[in-house]
């Protein structure tokens, strides 16, 4: 699995030394150093990787991370989620959700990653990286691809009025561990607009894979199960993602997604990505 041509020679801003803390939250602020171009490492063919970007339109370096996530989302075996936080954000055209802030705070505890910051990219729920550092992200994704996340199959019911989520058996994986939860996330279709205010005012952006709904489907006991959801959950949206996650460590052990056609005017569906 290789990065698409658009990202193979993506511009990487060199590694910085410290975070700038503001109101107990941090933004990634690199020093004035030369820009370097690097080729991202090829990822193994096998191995599903789940990326969760915690971002904000008010963050100085988040546009780079949001664009990069859009590129990474095009890769096979990658589920990419953009969760915009509300502890600082623009007032107009906000994409922030309070549940994104809460989810990031939970990762702060499970990852022991220090103060929450943007852009933060959480990988498989068990590691994190600064959201635009492609070299670091590529290395961590290569490791994450070997974690053997199970793929959750999703299909339409015969009546096409609901979806069936086929949860695999993983009793050996969950045995002796803490509890696990099943999460359902709805993804918006791409948002295209100019940022309305702040340091990036007027900047044209396309925001992909924005998480606009989060719902718990209950605990997971490791046994095979079929969960049914109605199509209204993601009405007028791009699709949805299902995750099974360790309550104690945050590690994602299974994932699946269903994505609709990229054409905003079309109701035609495309096959599941994974």
C-alpha positions, -999 to 999 in steps of 0.1 A, spaced: 0 0 0 17 32 -12 9 68 -8 -9 83 -38 12 105 -61 -3 136 -46 13 129 -12 44 109 -22 64 141 -22 43 160 3 59 191 19 70 184 54 78 211 79 108 200 100 106 188 135 101 214 162 111 213 198 83 226 220 45 231 221 31 266 227 6 263 255 -24 286 256 -53 283 280 -41 247 288 -44 238 251 -15 237 226 -10 244 190 19 230 170 43 259 162 75 250 143 105 273 143 116 292 112 136 264 96 141 253 59 113 232 44 123 197 34 106 173 10 106 137 19 92 106 4 68 88 28 76 52 35 55 25 18 30 8 41 26 -29 43 -1 -44 20 -18 -61 50 -31 -43 80 -60 -19 85 -51 15 100 -75 40 117 -66 76 117 -84 102 139 -73 138 134 -83 163 162 -83 196 144 -97 232 144 -101 259 119 -87 283 145 -55 264 148 -25 279 130 -11 247 115 -43 226 112 -50 232 75 -18 213 66 -30 184 87 -65 185 73 -52 184 37 -28 156 46 -57 135 61 -77 140 29 -48 125 10 -42 96 34 -79 88 32 -74 78 -4 -51 50 5 -64 14 7 -67 -1 42 -70 34 58 -100 47 77 -96 85 82 -117 105 106 -115 143 111 -129 153 145 -129 191 151 -127 202 187 -147 231 203 -123 244 230 -111 269 205 -127 274 171 -140 299 145 -175 314 151 -186 312 115 -187 279 96 -177 259 126 -173 221 122 -166 215 159 -184 190 180 -183 187 218 -180 149 215 -147 154 196 -133 174 225 -145 147 250 -130 119 228 -96 137 226 -97 142 264 -102 104 268 -72 98 246 -52 122 268 -57 97 296 -52 65 277 -22 77 256 -7 97 285 2 123 258 1 154 280 -21 185 273 -45 182 244 -33 200 213 -41 205 177 -35 191 152 -32 157 169 -34 125 149 -43 94 169 -34 61 152 -53 29 159 -63 45 192 -29 35 207 -4 61 194 -3 97 183 17 121 161 16 158 152 -10 159 125 11 173 96 45 156 103 43 132 74 76 114 81 66 106 117 30 97 106 43 73 79 66 55 103 39 51 129 14 40 103 38 13 92 40 -1 127 2 3 132 -5 -17 100 9 -48 118 -15 -46 147 -40 -69 130 -72 -48 133 -101 -70 123 -123 -57 94 -160 -53 101 -182 -62 71 -211 -39 64 -239 -47 39 -274 -35 30 -303 -56 40 -325 -71 13 -351 -43 18 -323 -17 16 -339 2 45 -312 -7 69 -276 -18 71 -262 -49 88 -230 -46 106 -213 -80 110 -192 -80 141 -165 -107 140 -157 -131 168 -127 -120 189 -132 -138 222 -95 -147 224 -85 -110 218 -108 -96 245 -104 -124 270 -89 -112 303 -89 -75 292 -111 -46 302 -144 -39 285 -148 -30 248 -173 -7 232 -188 -5 197 -189 31 182 -208 44 152 -196 76 135 -214 94 107 -191 113 81 -201 145 64 -197 149 27 -168 173 19 -171 208 31 -157 234 6 -155 270 17 -132 299 26 -122 301 63 -143 330 77 -120 344 103 -87 341 122 -52 337 109 -64 317 79 -93 341 70 -101 338 33 -81 305 28 -100 281 6 -103 247 22 -119 213 15 -126 194 47 -130 157 42 -143 129 65 -157 153 91 -173 133 120 -207 149 126 -223 122 147 -211 98 174 -232 71 189 -225 41 212 -238 8 200 -231 -8 233 -205 -32 248 -188 -59 229 -182 -93 244 -160 -108 217 -188 -129 201 -201 -128 166 -230 -104 163 -251 -86 137 -260 -50 144 -287 -33 123 -289 5 118 -313 25 97 -303 47 68 -315 78 86 -284 78 108 -263 91 79 -289 108 57 -274 134 34 -240 124 46 -210 106 31 -214 74 51 -204 59 84 -176 41 103 -179 14 130 -151 9 156 -146 -16 184 -124 -1 211 -108 -11 244 -123 10 272 -91 10 292 -63 15 266 -82 31 238 -68 6 213 -91 -1 183 -94 -39 176 -119 -39 148 -132 -13 122 -153 -10 91 -168 17 70 -194 23 43 -189 52 19 -214 66 -6 -206 81 -40 -184 112 -39 -209 130 -61 -230 152 -39 -259 150 -62 -259 113 -66 -275 87 -44 -255 59 -61 -235 38 -37 -200 25 -41 -187 -7 -26 -173 -6 9 -137 6 9 -124 -23 29 
